[in-house]
C-alpha cells in the first residue's frame, strides 16, 4: 500500500521520488563501532552483508578540502564495512541553516564531491599504465 501511495504522490506532483534513499551514489555519513569511527562518502553498494563506499574518515574532511582546492591528487578510500560494524548510516543532508558536508565541500573547492568520489581515476590519484599487448610468436619483445 505504501509503494502505491508513493507512486501516486510522485505522479500527482510531477516529481520522481526515490524509493530507497540509501541507493548507490547517495552521500552519507557512516558511524562504525569496534572501533568507533566515522566515514563520509558515497555509497557504492549496500547489501545484507554490509556497505561498500568511496570516501574518507570524517576526521580528514578539512584536509581533503584543502588538498582538492590546491589541486593535489588524492585517493579516496574504497572500503567495505561488514554490517556488524555499522551502527548508523545517515544521509548527508543540511540541518536547518547548517549546510551538509557535501555543500561545505562544494563551497570550499568549487567541485561536487560525488563526481570526485565516484571515479577514483578521474581525480588523477590513480594513473595505471596501459596494458602491453602480448608478443606474438616470432616477434621480438618490445
C-alpha positions as CSV (number, residue, x, y, z in Angstrom):
1,X,0.0,0.0,0.0
2,X,2.8,2.4,0.8
3,X,4.5,1.8,-2.5
4,X,1.3,2.6,-4.3
5,X,0.8,5.8,-2.4
6,X,4.4,6.9,-3.2
7,X,3.8,6.3,-6.9
8,X,0.5,8.3,-6.7
9,X,2.2,11.1,-4.9
10,X,5.1,11.2,-7.3
11,X,2.7,11.1,-10.3
12,X,0.5,13.8,-9.0
13,X,3.3,16.1,-8.0
14,X,5.2,15.6,-11.3
15,X,8.4,14.7,-9.4
16,X,10.2,11.4,-9.2
17,X,10.9,10.1,-5.7
18,X,13.5,7.6,-5.0
19,X,12.1,4.6,-3.1
20,X,15.5,3.9,-1.5
21,X,17.4,7.0,-0.2
22,X,20.4,4.8,0.5
23,X,21.0,3.7,-3.1
24,X,24.4,3.8,-4.8
25,X,25.5,7.4,-5.4
26,X,24.0,8.7,-2.2
27,X,26.3,10.8,0.0
28,X,26.3,9.5,3.6
29,X,27.9,9.7,7.0
30,X,28.6,6.3,8.5
31,X,29.2,5.7,12.2
32,X,31.0,2.4,12.9
33,X,31.6,0.5,16.1
34,X,34.5,-1.6,17.4
35,X,36.5,0.6,16.9
36,X,34.3,3.7,16.8
37,X,34.9,5.6,13.5
38,X,33.0,7.9,11.2
39,X,33.3,7.9,7.4
40,X,31.9,10.4,4.9
41,X,31.4,9.5,1.3
42,X,29.3,7.9,-1.4
43,X,27.5,4.6,-1.3
44,X,28.8,2.1,-3.9
45,X,26.7,-0.8,-2.7
46,X,24.5,-1.6,0.3
47,X,23.5,-5.2,0.9
48,X,22.7,-7.5,3.9
49,X,26.4,-8.3,4.1
50,X,27.5,-4.7,4.5
51,X,28.2,-1.4,2.9
52,X,30.7,-0.6,0.1
53,X,31.6,3.1,-0.1
54,X,34.1,5.5,-1.5
55,X,35.1,8.2,0.9
56,X,37.3,9.3,3.8
57,X,37.4,9.3,7.5
58,X,35.4,12.2,8.8
59,X,38.4,13.5,10.8
60,X,40.2,14.1,7.4
61,X,37.4,16.2,5.9
62,X,39.1,19.6,6.2
63,X,42.4,18.2,5.0
64,X,40.7,16.7,1.9
65,X,39.0,20.0,1.0
66,X,42.4,21.9,1.2
67,X,44.1,19.2,-0.9
68,X,41.4,19.3,-3.6
69,X,41.3,23.2,-3.6
70,X,45.1,23.2,-4.1
71,X,44.9,20.7,-6.9
72,X,46.8,17.9,-5.2
73,X,45.9,14.4,-6.2
74,X,44.2,12.3,-3.6
75,X,43.0,8.7,-3.2
76,X,39.6,8.2,-1.7
77,X,39.3,5.1,0.4
78,X,37.2,2.4,-1.4
79,X,36.1,0.3,1.6
80,X,33.7,-2.4,2.6
81,X,32.2,-2.4,6.1
82,X,30.5,-5.6,7.3
83,X,27.1,-4.9,8.7
84,X,28.0,-5.9,12.3
85,X,30.3,-2.9,12.4
86,X,27.7,-0.4,11.2
87,X,26.0,1.5,13.9
88,X,24.3,4.2,11.8
89,X,24.1,5.4,8.2
90,X,22.7,8.9,7.7
91,X,22.2,10.9,4.6
92,X,24.4,13.9,4.2
93,X,21.7,16.5,4.3
94,X,21.6,20.1,5.5
95,X,20.1,20.6,9.0
96,X,18.2,23.9,9.1
97,X,20.8,26.7,8.4
98,X,23.7,24.2,8.7
99,X,25.0,23.1,5.3
100,X,25.6,19.4,4.6
101,X,29.2,18.2,4.4
102,X,28.8,17.9,0.6
103,X,27.6,21.5,0.4
104,X,30.6,22.6,2.6
105,X,33.0,20.7,0.3
106,X,31.5,22.3,-2.8
107,X,31.7,25.7,-1.3
108,X,35.4,25.3,-0.3
109,X,36.5,23.6,-3.5
110,X,34.0,24.5,-6.2
111,X,33.6,20.8,-7.1
112,X,30.9,18.3,-6.5
113,X,32.1,15.6,-4.1
114,X,30.1,12.8,-5.7
115,X,31.9,13.4,-9.0
116,X,35.3,13.1,-7.3
117,X,34.3,10.0,-5.2
118,X,32.5,8.2,-8.0
119,X,35.6,7.7,-10.1
120,X,39.0,7.5,-8.3
121,X,40.8,7.5,-11.6
122,X,39.2,10.8,-12.7
123,X,40.9,12.8,-9.9
124,X,44.4,11.9,-11.0
125,X,45.3,9.8,-8.0
126,X,45.5,6.6,-9.9
127,X,47.3,6.5,-13.2
128,X,47.6,2.9,-14.2
129,X,49.8,2.2,-17.2
130,X,48.1,0.8,-20.3
131,X,48.4,-2.9,-20.6
132,X,51.1,-4.0,-23.0
133,X,50.0,-6.4,-25.8
134,X,51.4,-9.9,-25.6
135,X,54.1,-10.7,-28.1
136,X,53.1,-12.9,-30.9
137,X,55.2,-16.0,-31.7
138,X,58.3,-14.9,-33.7
139,X,58.1,-11.3,-32.5
140,X,60.9,-9.6,-30.5
141,X,60.0,-8.3,-27.1
142,X,59.1,-4.6,-27.0
